[in-house]
Amino acid sequence: MVIEELPAPSGRSAEIAAKVEKFVRDVVAPYEKDPRCGYHGPSEELVSEMRDKARSAGLMTPHIMDDGSHLTHLETALVLKKSGLSPLGPVALNTMAPDEGNMYLIGKVGSEKQKNHFLAPVVAGKARSAFFMTEPAEDEGAGADPSMLKTRAVQDGDHWVINGRKAFITGAEGARVGIIMANSGTQEKMAATMFLVDLPDPAVRMERVLDTIDNSMPGGHGVLAIENLRVHKDQILGEIHKGFDYAQVRLSPARLTHCMRWLGGCIRAHEIASAYACKRTAFGKPLIDHEGVGFPLAENLIDLRQCELIINWVAGVLDTGALGTTESSMAKVAVSEALFRVADRCVQVMGGTGVSGDTIVEQIFREVRAFRIYDGPTEVHKWSLAKKIKRAHR
């Protein structure tokens, strides 16, 4: 059963989304079994090959217009959902994290010089970027609690010297642009500043790339040491000591675009599981006619529609110019948990085939499991929402 589309928010978004869907299904999906899709994500060669095809199709970074303007968040929701129909779709089309969030942040906060130097090659799909915020647990560094930031930035004339370690830095291996968040305050009072840096740099050393449950993002997730990295003051992103404020500018839309992309992935998983259940027979009838199979697929339809509606609601909030911090937290919890249920049901419906690499369902299940942690674990978002309930009561 094809999930009926909600009305498109605009004609241009419908047109772009239709082209994106066709490209992902016809051109990108066949790459899913390519041996260049490795344990730490697709290889640079594969990324470049897919992006060349996206560029030829006029679909590179489809949510950003030729004049540099963006689709609205509501329009973006439709386009990024279609890009997510394959785990490789966002990589090919340049709508993948962390690049998508980094492009948004630099576009909002960066100077014209910074946009020309750092943003332009990322938007063009010629360079990848990384966002250096999370730190190793063994260092008791920043994770879900950014106030634990250990990486230090100390001013030295017109430069800043940065030292620290970072962990779970998506795409750092092979990135050409980095946004590093560091504690620029005093021993008595923390303050965070973001710095734009060219990569690779000998002062930013990869310790290892982690083996994680997911493998859709180029470069995987790295642990890095930053040792006496000198950064000119012109490379401060926005204003000094405003890093936590800018993190909120980035995080709310980034949480939501994760939801958009993985909604597309789970729609694809549901399509595959539904086709399997309608064709496969057991105990004298198609699997879909057994309630133990048909009912979970019916529940998938409900969860997928609810995800789409909450994504569109939060996108509408962001389109008013609001930060949408509370709303994006709600969406992150609701969508990540619902999509995990959807992916899990798809695996279960397909039995042994569901846990094999014969279809993309198994990978989507792994990716969505990781999504329940990335961009803030479910529990942290619920804790934050509970604090707001308490404040409202007072």
VENPE-V807235 format. One record per pair of residues at least 24 apart in sequence whose ideal C-beta (glycine too) atoms are under 7 Angstrom apart, sorted by sequence separation. I is the first residue (numbers start at 1). J is the second residue. D is the distance in whole Angstrom. If there is no record, write none. Layout:
i=I j=J d=D
i=I j=J d=D
//
This chain:
i=141 j=165 d=7
i=175 j=199 d=5
i=203 j=227 d=5
i=273 j=297 d=7
i=310 j=334 d=5
i=311 j=335 d=7
i=203 j=228 d=6
i=204 j=229 d=6
i=310 j=335 d=6
i=343 j=368 d=5
i=27 j=53 d=6
i=139 j=165 d=6
i=203 j=229 d=4
i=102 j=129 d=4
i=201 j=229 d=6
i=307 j=335 d=5
i=340 j=368 d=5
i=99 j=128 d=6
i=102 j=131 d=6
i=135 j=164 d=7
i=136 j=165 d=5
i=153 j=182 d=4
i=339 j=368 d=5
i=340 j=369 d=6
i=99 j=129 d=5
i=101 j=131 d=7
i=135 j=165 d=6
i=152 j=182 d=6
i=153 j=183 d=7
i=270 j=300 d=5
i=23 j=54 d=7
i=62 j=93 d=6
i=94 j=125 d=4
i=98 j=129 d=6
i=135 j=166 d=6
i=136 j=167 d=4
i=151 j=182 d=4
i=152 j=183 d=5
i=153 j=184 d=5
i=307 j=338 d=5
i=63 j=95 d=6
i=98 j=130 d=6
i=134 j=166 d=6
i=135 j=167 d=6
i=149 j=181 d=7
i=151 j=183 d=6
i=306 j=338 d=6
i=307 j=339 d=6
i=340 j=372 d=6
i=60 j=93 d=7
i=61 j=94 d=4
i=98 j=131 d=5
i=134 j=167 d=6
i=162 j=195 d=7
i=173 j=206 d=6
i=23 j=57 d=6
i=59 j=93 d=6
i=60 j=94 d=6
i=132 j=166 d=5
i=134 j=168 d=5
i=149 j=183 d=5
i=172 j=206 d=7
i=197 j=231 d=6
i=270 j=304 d=6
i=134 j=169 d=7
i=160 j=195 d=7
i=303 j=338 d=4
i=336 j=371 d=5
i=337 j=372 d=7
i=23 j=59 d=6
i=173 j=209 d=6
i=195 j=231 d=5
i=336 j=372 d=5
i=132 j=169 d=5
i=267 j=304 d=6
i=50 j=88 d=7
i=54 j=92 d=5
i=197 j=235 d=7
i=266 j=304 d=7
i=303 j=341 d=6
i=304 j=342 d=6
i=20 j=59 d=6
i=54 j=93 d=5
i=130 j=169 d=5
i=196 j=235 d=5
i=303 j=342 d=5
i=19 j=59 d=6
i=130 j=170 d=7
i=153 j=193 d=6
i=195 j=235 d=5
i=50 j=91 d=7
i=51 j=92 d=6
i=130 j=171 d=5
i=149 j=190 d=7
i=195 j=236 d=6
i=196 j=237 d=5
i=337 j=378 d=6
i=20 j=62 d=6
i=50 j=92 d=4
i=130 j=172 d=4
i=153 j=195 d=7
i=168 j=210 d=7
i=195 j=237 d=7
i=300 j=342 d=5
i=336 j=378 d=6
i=51 j=94 d=7
i=128 j=171 d=5
i=147 j=190 d=7
i=149 j=192 d=6
i=193 j=236 d=6
i=194 j=237 d=4
i=332 j=375 d=6
i=47 j=91 d=6
i=174 j=218 d=6
i=175 j=219 d=7
i=194 j=238 d=7
i=263 j=307 d=5
i=332 j=376 d=6
i=130 j=175 d=4
i=174 j=219 d=5
i=263 j=308 d=6
i=300 j=345 d=6
i=333 j=378 d=5
i=16 j=62 d=5
i=42 j=88 d=6
i=128 j=174 d=6
i=129 j=175 d=6
i=132 j=178 d=6
i=171 j=217 d=6
i=173 j=219 d=4
i=299 j=345 d=7
i=128 j=175 d=5
i=132 j=179 d=7
i=170 j=217 d=5
i=171 j=218 d=6
i=172 j=219 d=6
i=173 j=220 d=6
i=193 j=240 d=5
i=128 j=176 d=6
i=129 j=177 d=4
i=130 j=178 d=5
i=131 j=179 d=5
i=132 j=180 d=4
i=133 j=181 d=5
i=171 j=219 d=4
i=193 j=241 d=6
i=259 j=307 d=7
i=263 j=311 d=7
i=333 j=381 d=5
i=42 j=91 d=6
i=127 j=176 d=4
i=129 j=178 d=7
i=132 j=181 d=6
i=173 j=222 d=5
i=194 j=243 d=5
i=296 j=345 d=4
i=332 j=381 d=6
i=333 j=382 d=6
i=127 j=177 d=6
i=172 j=222 d=4
i=191 j=241 d=4
i=193 j=243 d=5
i=170 j=221 d=5
i=192 j=243 d=3
i=260 j=311 d=6
i=169 j=221 d=7
i=172 j=224 d=6
i=192 j=244 d=5
i=194 j=246 d=6
i=259 j=311 d=5
i=296 j=348 d=7
i=297 j=349 d=6
i=329 j=381 d=4
i=168 j=221 d=5
i=169 j=222 d=5
i=296 j=349 d=6
i=32 j=86 d=6
i=121 j=176 d=7
i=122 j=177 d=6
i=169 j=224 d=6
i=256 j=311 d=6
i=329 j=384 d=6
i=330 j=385 d=7
i=32 j=88 d=6
i=167 j=223 d=5
i=184 j=240 d=6
i=185 j=241 d=7
i=293 j=349 d=5
i=329 j=385 d=6
i=29 j=86 d=5
i=31 j=88 d=6
i=184 j=241 d=6
i=13 j=71 d=6
i=24 j=82 d=6
i=28 j=86 d=5
i=166 j=224 d=5
i=179 j=237 d=6
i=256 j=314 d=5
i=20 j=79 d=6
i=24 j=83 d=6
i=64 j=123 d=6
i=118 j=177 d=5
i=165 j=224 d=7
i=256 j=315 d=6
i=326 j=385 d=7
i=25 j=85 d=6
i=28 j=88 d=5
i=165 j=225 d=5
i=166 j=226 d=7
i=17 j=78 d=5
i=21 j=82 d=4
i=24 j=85 d=5
i=28 j=89 d=5
i=13 j=75 d=4
i=17 j=79 d=5
i=20 j=82 d=4
i=24 j=86 d=5
i=61 j=123 d=5
i=164 j=226 d=5
i=181 j=243 d=5
i=326 j=388 d=6
i=9 j=72 d=7
i=16 j=79 d=5
i=20 j=83 d=5
i=163 j=226 d=6
i=21 j=85 d=6
i=28 j=92 d=5
i=61 j=125 d=6
i=162 j=226 d=5
i=163 j=227 d=6
i=9 j=74 d=4
i=10 j=75 d=6
i=13 j=78 d=5
i=17 j=82 d=5
i=24 j=89 d=4
i=60 j=125 d=5
i=163 j=228 d=6
i=253 j=318 d=6
i=9 j=75 d=5
i=13 j=79 d=6
i=252 j=318 d=7
i=161 j=228 d=6
i=162 j=229 d=4
i=161 j=229 d=7
i=9 j=78 d=7
i=161 j=230 d=6
i=162 j=231 d=6
i=8 j=78 d=6
i=55 j=125 d=7
i=159 j=230 d=5
i=160 j=231 d=5
i=252 j=323 d=6
i=98 j=170 d=5
i=159 j=231 d=6
i=252 j=324 d=5
i=256 j=328 d=6
i=259 j=331 d=6
i=263 j=335 d=7
i=270 j=342 d=6
i=277 j=349 d=5
i=20 j=93 d=7
i=97 j=170 d=7
i=98 j=171 d=6
i=159 j=232 d=6
i=160 j=233 d=7
i=252 j=325 d=6
i=255 j=328 d=5
i=259 j=332 d=7
i=266 j=339 d=5
i=269 j=342 d=7
i=273 j=346 d=4
i=276 j=349 d=7
i=51 j=125 d=5
i=158 j=232 d=6
i=159 j=233 d=7
i=269 j=343 d=6
i=272 j=346 d=7
i=276 j=350 d=5
i=151 j=226 d=6
i=158 j=233 d=5
i=248 j=323 d=6
i=256 j=331 d=6
i=252 j=328 d=4
i=255 j=331 d=7
i=259 j=335 d=4
i=263 j=339 d=7
i=266 j=342 d=5
i=270 j=346 d=6
i=273 j=349 d=5
i=102 j=179 d=6
i=248 j=325 d=6
i=255 j=332 d=5
i=262 j=339 d=5
i=266 j=343 d=6
i=269 j=346 d=4
i=273 j=350 d=6
i=276 j=353 d=7
i=118 j=196 d=5
i=114 j=196 d=6
i=136 j=223 d=6
i=272 j=359 d=5
i=273 j=361 d=6
i=272 j=361 d=5
i=128 j=218 d=6
i=128 j=219 d=7
i=268 j=360 d=7
i=269 j=361 d=5
i=269 j=364 d=5
i=146 j=244 d=7
i=266 j=364 d=6
i=265 j=364 d=5
i=146 j=247 d=7
i=265 j=367 d=7
i=266 j=368 d=7
i=262 j=367 d=7
i=262 j=368 d=6
i=262 j=371 d=6
i=258 j=371 d=6
i=258 j=374 d=7
i=258 j=375 d=6
i=97 j=217 d=7
i=255 j=375 d=5
i=96 j=217 d=6
i=254 j=375 d=6
i=114 j=237 d=7
i=251 j=375 d=7
i=91 j=218 d=6
i=110 j=237 d=6
i=109 j=237 d=6
i=87 j=216 d=4
i=109 j=238 d=4
i=44 j=174 d=6
i=106 j=237 d=7
i=109 j=246 d=6
i=109 j=249 d=7
i=105 j=246 d=6
i=108 j=249 d=6
i=105 j=249 d=6
i=105 j=250 d=4
i=104 j=250 d=6
i=101 j=250 d=5
i=104 j=253 d=6
i=216 j=367 d=5
i=101 j=253 d=7
i=214 j=366 d=6
i=101 j=254 d=4
i=213 j=366 d=5
i=214 j=367 d=5
i=101 j=257 d=7
i=213 j=369 d=6
i=214 j=370 d=4
i=97 j=254 d=7
i=100 j=257 d=5
i=213 j=370 d=5
i=212 j=370 d=7
i=97 j=258 d=6
i=95 j=261 d=7
i=40 j=209 d=5
i=47 j=218 d=5
i=90 j=261 d=5
i=39 j=211 d=7
i=41 j=215 d=5
i=44 j=218 d=7
i=40 j=215 d=6
i=41 j=216 d=6
i=39 j=215 d=6
i=41 j=217 d=5
i=42 j=218 d=6
i=84 j=260 d=7
i=41 j=218 d=5
i=80 j=257 d=6
i=84 j=261 d=4
i=41 j=219 d=6
i=83 j=261 d=6
i=84 j=262 d=6
i=87 j=265 d=6
i=40 j=219 d=7
i=41 j=220 d=5
i=81 j=260 d=5
i=84 j=263 d=7
i=85 j=264 d=5
i=40 j=220 d=3
i=73 j=253 d=7
i=80 j=260 d=4
i=84 j=264 d=3
i=85 j=265 d=7
i=80 j=261 d=5
i=83 j=264 d=6
i=84 j=265 d=5
i=81 j=263 d=5
i=82 j=264 d=6
i=85 j=267 d=7
i=86 j=268 d=7
i=77 j=260 d=5
i=81 j=264 d=4
i=85 j=268 d=5
i=144 j=376 d=6
i=144 j=377 d=6
i=77 j=311 d=5
i=77 j=312 d=6
i=144 j=380 d=4
i=74 j=312 d=6
i=77 j=315 d=5
i=74 j=315 d=4
i=73 j=315 d=4
i=74 j=316 d=6
i=73 j=318 d=4
i=74 j=319 d=6
i=73 j=319 d=5
i=72 j=319 d=5
i=3 j=267 d=6
i=1 j=274 d=6
i=87 j=360 d=7
i=86 j=360 d=7
i=87 j=363 d=6
i=87 j=364 d=7
i=87 j=367 d=6
i=3 j=301 d=7
i=3 j=304 d=6
i=6 j=308 d=6
i=32 j=360 d=5
//
